[in-house]
Amino acid sequence: MALYEYSITYTVIDTPLNESPIVIKKTDLPQDADQFVRQRMLMILAFVLLVVVLGGTVFMGSGTDAEDMASVLDGNAETAVTNTSSTNTAATTLGTLSPIFAPTVLYWESEIVAWSAQHGLDPDIAATIMQIESCGDPQALSHAGAQGLFQVMPFHFEAGEDAFNPDTNAFRGLSFYSYVLDLTEGDVGRALAGYNGGPAAALSGWSNWLPETQRYYTWGTGIYADAKAGLEVSPTLQEWLAAGGSSLCQQAANRLGLDL
């Protein structure tokens, strides 16, 4: 998904506001000028009323447009973040994943569908998270300590839980995603930002996100949009692979015994 920098440039121009006013006396007008002036004033008043009525109709016609404009003009965001809200229900996908994901992610298709159903999520969003986090490697471990398929931080687990167990890891990871999704009132994009950067990121905007979270948002929303568009191949995923994701997927393939 492309992100655009929103800026406004103001140009100062000279106006003749300080010039002496021009005074026209009544005696300077023709004999029927009073009637002419009254007619002109009535016409101007009618025109102003028409503009007000039509303007109110335009701005009240679409609540969605008003919300989008508010997002663009949000003083806390340097770049507009598109509202990517979704129903997020597993039932809408008929229990299958989009074919765009890497083979190492599709390897977990039946599990992803079941895990998503536990949380009422669209399996494609769960697959998108797994794609970016581990590319399907159940033993993935980051330098920050994130673990497993969904790269869940240790503090999300209860004592005695196996963080690398796929079912446990998926439950904790998708529970957290569901939490930030609720915080954003169903905005998939901001929930993805929150999954990477925490609840504070989910509740803030682009300008407040760390570069990693900005990249996560870009990749996540792009891949998910390609999945929901019914594509066979995701241009965004191909860019992610070229940017370094292919090594993560090769690691997952080696772990799962798959040939890429």
For each residue, the residues with C-beta under 8 A, 3 or more apart:
1: 82 189 218 221 222 225 236
2:
3: 79 80 81 206 214 218
4: 79 80
5: 78 79
6: 72 78 79 80
7:
8:
9:
10:
11:
12:
13:
14:
15:
16: 19
17:
18:
19: 16
20:
21:
22:
23:
24: 28 29
25: 28 29
26: 29 33 34
27:
28: 24 25
29: 24 25 26 33 34 37
30: 33 36
31:
32: 35 36
33: 26 29 30 36 37
34: 26 29 37 38
35: 32 38 39
36: 30 32 33 39 40
37: 29 33 34 40 41
38: 34 35 41 42
39: 35 36 42 43
40: 36 37 43 44
41: 37 38 44 45
42: 38 39 45 46
43: 39 40 46 47
44: 40 41 47 48
45: 41 42 48 49
46: 42 43 49 50
47: 43 44 50 51
48: 44 45 51 52
49: 45 46 52 53
50: 46 47 53 54
51: 47 48 54 55
52: 48 49 55 56
53: 49 50 56 57
54: 50 51 57 58
55: 51 52 58 59
56: 52 53 59 60
57: 53 54 60 61
58: 54 55 61
59: 55 56 66
60: 56 57
61: 57 58 65
62: 65 66
63: 66 67
64: 67 68
65: 61 62 68 69
66: 59 62 63 69 70
67: 63 64 70 71 83
68: 64 65 71 72 83
69: 65 66 72 73
70: 66 67 73 74
71: 67 68 74 77 80 81 82 83
72: 6 68 69 80
73: 69 70
74: 70 71 77 80 205
75:
76: 204 205 207 208
77: 71 74 80 81 205 206 207
78: 5 6 205 206 207
79: 3 4 5 6 206 207
80: 3 4 6 71 72 74 77 206
81: 3 71 77 189 190 205 206 217
82: 1 71 189 221
83: 67 68 71 187 189
84: 187 188 189 190 221 224 225
85: 185 186 187 188
86: 122 125 186 188 228
87: 92 122
88: 120 121 122 125 181 186 188
89: 92 120 121 122
90: 93 95 113 116 117 120 121 122 123
91: 94
92: 87 89 122
93: 90 96 97 113 122 123 124
94: 91
95: 90 113 123
96: 93 109 113 123
97: 93 101 105 106 109 112 113 123 124 127 227
98: 101 124 127 226 227 228 230 231
99: 106 232
100: 223 226 227 231 232 233 234 237
101: 97 98 105 106 127 128 131 227 234 237
102: 105 106 131 135 136 237 241 249 252 260
103: 106 107 253 258 260
104: 107 135 136 137 249 252 253 256 258 260
105: 97 101 102 108 112 127 130 131 135 136
106: 97 99 101 102 103 109
107: 103 104 136 256 258
108: 105 111 112 130 136 149 166
109: 96 97 106 112 113 123 127
110: 113 114
111: 108 114 115 166 167 170
112: 97 105 108 109 115 116 123 126 127 130 170
113: 90 93 95 96 97 109 110 116 117 123
114: 110 111 117 118
115: 111 112 118 119 126 167 170 171 174
116: 90 112 113 119 120 121 122 123 125 126 174
117: 90 113 114 120 121
118: 114 115 171 174
119: 115 116 174 175 177 178
120: 88 89 90 116 117 178
121: 88 89 90 116 117 125 126 174 177 178 181
122: 86 87 88 89 90 92 93 116 125 126
123: 90 93 95 96 97 109 112 113 116 126 127
124: 93 97 98 127 128 224 227 228
125: 86 88 116 121 122 128 129 177 188 224
126: 112 115 116 121 122 123 129 130 170 174 177
127: 97 98 101 105 109 112 123 124 130 131 227
128: 101 124 125 131 132 192 220 223 224 227
129: 125 126 132 133 150 173 174 177 192 195 220
130: 105 108 112 126 127 133 134 135 136 149 150
131: 101 102 105 127 128 135 136 223 237 240
132: 128 129 216 219 220 223 240 245
133: 129 130 140 146 149 150 151 173
134: 130 137 138 140 148 149 150 151 248 252
135: 102 104 105 130 131 245 248 249 251 252
136: 102 104 105 107 108 130 131 149 249 252 256
137: 104 134 140 149 248 251 252 255 256
138: 134 148 149 164 166 169 255
139: 148 164 255
140: 133 134 137 146 147 148 149 151 248 251 252
141: 145 146 147
142: 145 146 147 151
143:
144: 153
145: 141 142 153 154
146: 133 140 141 142 151 152 153
147: 140 141 142 151 152 153 154 163 164 169
148: 134 138 139 140 151 152 163 164 165 166 169 173
149: 108 130 133 134 136 137 138 140 166 169 170 173
150: 129 130 133 134 169 170 172 173 174
151: 133 134 140 142 146 147 148 173
152: 146 147 148 156 157 163 169 172 173 176
153: 144 145 146 147 156
154: 145 147 157 163
155:
156: 152 153 172 173 175 176
157: 152 154 161 163 168 172
158: 161
159:
160:
161: 157 158 165 168 172
162: 165 168
163: 147 148 152 154 157 168 169 172
164: 138 139 147 148 169
165: 148 161 162 168 169
166: 108 111 138 148 149 169 170
167: 111 115 170 171
168: 157 161 162 163 165 171 172
169: 138 147 148 149 150 152 163 164 165 166 172 173
170: 111 112 115 126 149 150 166 167 173 174
171: 115 118 167 168 174 175
172: 150 152 156 157 161 163 168 169 175 176
173: 129 133 148 149 150 151 152 156 169 170 176 177
174: 115 116 118 119 121 126 129 150 170 171 177 178
175: 119 156 171 172 178 179
176: 152 156 172 173 179 180 195
177: 119 121 125 126 129 173 174 180 181 191 195
178: 119 120 121 174 175 181 182
179: 175 176 182 183 199
180: 176 177 183 184 190 191 194 195 199 202
181: 88 121 177 178 184 186 187 188 191
182: 178 179 185 186
183: 179 180 191 194 199 202 203
184: 180 181 187 190 191 194 202 203
185: 85 182
186: 85 86 88 181 182
187: 83 84 85 181 184 190 191
188: 84 85 86 88 125 181 191 192 221 224
189: 1 81 82 83 84 192 193 217 220 221
190: 81 84 180 184 187 193 194 201 202 203
191: 177 180 181 183 184 187 188 194 195 202
192: 128 129 188 189 195 196 216 217 220 221 224
193: 189 190 196 197 201 202 209 213 216 217
194: 180 183 184 190 191 197 198 199 201 202 203
195: 129 176 177 180 191 192 216
196: 192 193 201 212 213 216 217
197: 193 194 200 201 202 209 210 212 213 216
198: 194 201 202
199: 179 180 183 194 202 203
200: 197 203 204 208
201: 190 193 194 196 197 198 204 208 209 210 213
202: 180 183 184 190 191 193 194 197 198 199
203: 183 184 190 194 199 200
204: 76 200 201 208 209
205: 74 76 77 78 81 208 209
206: 3 77 78 79 80 81 209 214 217
207: 76 77 78 79
208: 76 200 201 204 205
209: 193 197 201 204 205 206 213 214 217
210: 197 201 213 214
211: 214 215
212: 196 197 215 216
213: 193 196 197 201 209 210 216 217
214: 3 206 209 210 211 217 218
215: 211 212 218 219
216: 132 192 193 195 196 197 212 213 219 220
217: 81 189 192 193 196 206 209 213 214 220 221
218: 1 3 214 215 221 222
219: 132 215 216 222 223 236 240
220: 128 129 132 189 192 216 217 223 224
221: 1 82 84 188 189 192 217 218 224 225
222: 1 218 219 225 226 234 235 236 239
223: 100 128 131 132 219 220 226 227 234 236 237 240
224: 84 124 125 128 188 192 220 221 227 228
225: 1 84 221 222 228 229 236
226: 98 100 222 223 229 231 234 235 236 237
227: 97 98 100 101 124 127 128 223 224 231 234
228: 86 98 124 224 225
229: 225 226
230: 98
231: 98 100 226 227 234 235
232: 99 100
233: 100 237 238
234: 100 101 222 223 226 227 231 237 238
235: 222 226 231 238 239
236: 1 219 222 223 225 226 239 240
237: 100 101 102 131 223 226 233 234 240 241 245
238: 233 234 235 241 242
239: 222 235 236 242 243
240: 131 132 219 223 236 237 243 245
241: 102 237 238 245 246 249
242: 238 239 245 246
243: 239 240
244: 247 248
245: 132 135 237 240 241 242 248 249
246: 241 242 249 250
247: 244 250 251
248: 134 135 137 140 244 245 251 252
249: 102 104 135 136 241 245 246 252 253 260
250: 246 247 253 254 260
251: 135 137 140 247 248 254 255
252: 102 104 134 135 136 137 140 248 249 255 256 258
253: 103 104 249 250 256 257 258 259 260
254: 250 251 257
255: 137 138 139 251 252
256: 104 107 136 137 252 253
257: 253 254
258: 103 104 107 252 253
259: 253
260: 102 103 104 249 250 253
